[in-house]
Amino acid sequence: MWFLISGGQAHWEIRLSSSRGVVYYYNHDTKESVWDPPADLTPEQIKALPGAQYLNRPPQVRASHLLVKHKGSRRPSSWKEPNITRTKDEAIKILTGYRDEIGFSAQKFAELASLHSDCSSHSNGGDLGFFKPGQMQKPFEDATYALEVNEISDIISTDSGVHIILRTA
């Protein structure tokens, strides 16, 4: 959505700085980037800008995950399997079983991640620690930021494989 401002067309959008993890405002006409909201925009106009979904994101989150790789994963091997040959559909079926077993239990999540995750984070119960926007693959990041603390995701697919995510902070 574009807005007419001060008699001229201003094409603002909200972007997320990958280095600082905070939002900034970019004007397509002037190629100007500013950290503070443009003074000529009302709060309602700012909320309607492209990228407004970034406005309420915390600067960082913490999450655990349980990853099941498949033969189409970017690295189809793991600490427990040197050559993963399962299909994506098979990986989803396995992960669905884990998701059902976990229910809403963070303890069960960590237990199953320790035993079954194809990620090296298995040694920490799947804990990935804190991360900022731009540090994870976009589908994973978007899914994590969409979760409430202590909420578990549906199955998320990335280039690494299929995941379930537990947001912990």
N, C-alpha and C positions, 0 to 999 in steps of 0.2 A: 504494500500500500504506500502511495506517495502522497506528500502533503504540499500544498501551496503555502509558502511562508514569505512574508514581507514582499508580496507582489511578484515573487519569482518562484520557480520550481526547485524545491530542495529534495533530493533523493537520499534520505538517511536510512541507514539500517544499523541494527545492533549486532556487533560481532563479539566473539570471545577471544581474548588474547591467550594464545597457547603458552607464552612464556610467563605471564603474570597470573593467569587463571581468573581474570576479571573481565567485565564487559567494557567495550569502548564503542564509540559511535563513528560511523564512516559515512561520508557524503560522496555519492557517486559522481556528482557534477564537479565538485571542486577537488576531489581526491583527498579531502581533509579528514584526518582522524583525530578525535578528541576523547578524553577520558570522561568528562562531565557531560550530562545531557545537554543538547543544544538549547540555548536559552529561549528560542522562539517556539519551541514545542511545548504543548500542554502535557500534563501527565497522561491524559487519555490518548493523545497522539503517540506518545512514547510507548505506551502499552500495545498500540496497534502496529508498531514498526515490525518489519521482518527481523527475526532474531529475538523478539521480545521474550521467548521462552527461556533465554539465558539470564533474565533479570533476577529471578528468585533462586538461582542455583547457589549452593554454598561453595566457598572457594576450593574445598576439597572434600572427599568422602573416603570412607574405608569400607572395604568389602572382602568377602571370601567367595571362592567359587569352586565348583566341581566341574572339571573339564573332561569331556569324552571326545577323543579325537577319532577321525575316520580317514579313509584312504584319500579323500579329497582335501584334507587339512594341509596347510602350508608346510608342515613338518610332520609327516605321518609316522612318528615314533615317539616313545616316551621312556621314562625311567623304568617302566615295567614291561614294555613291549618294543623291541627294536624295529619291528615292521608291522604297522597297523594296517589291516586289510579289510576291516569292517566298512560297510557302506554308511552314508550319512543317516539313512533311515534306521539302520541297526543301532547306530550311536544314539539317536533320538529315543528309540525304544528302551535302551539301557538306561539312559538318563531319566526317562519318565518313571521307570521303576524306582530309581534312587529318590526322585522327587516325591513319589508316593510314600516311600518308606520314611523320609525325613519329616513329612507333615509340617509342623511349625517349630520344630526343635533345633535350636542352634547347636546343641550338643551332638545330636544325631548327624547334623550337617557336617560338623568338623570330623566326626568319626568316619563317615562315609567318604569324605574328601581325602582323609588320611589314607584310607585303604584303596580307593578307586580312581582318584583324579589323575589324569594324564599330565598334569602340570607339576613342576618342581615344588610349587606351593603346597603340595600334599603333605610335606614334612611339617608344615605349620597349620594343619587342619584346613588348608585352602586359603588361609589368610594372605591377602595381597598387600596389606598395609594401606596407608593413606595414598591417594593419588589425586591429581588435579586434572581439569579438562585438558585434553590433548595428549595425555600420557597412555591412554588405552585405545584399542580399536573402537571406532565410533559406535557401532551397535552395542558393544559392551559398556562403554561410557554412558550412552544415552539410557540404557536399561538400568544401570546402577543409580544414576541421578534421578530417575523416575520412581525409584523405590523409596519407601519410608524406612527409617532405621528399624532393624529387626524383621524386615519383610524379605521374603524369598521370591525371586523372579520366576516367570515361566521359562521355558527353554529359549535361549538366545543363541543365534548362530553367528559365528565370526570366521575369519580366515583360519583361526587356530583350531576350530572344531565347534562343538555345541557345549553350552554351559548352563548351569543354574547358578544364580548369584544370591548371596545373602549380604545385604547392606548392614554393616555393623556400626557405622558412625557417619 
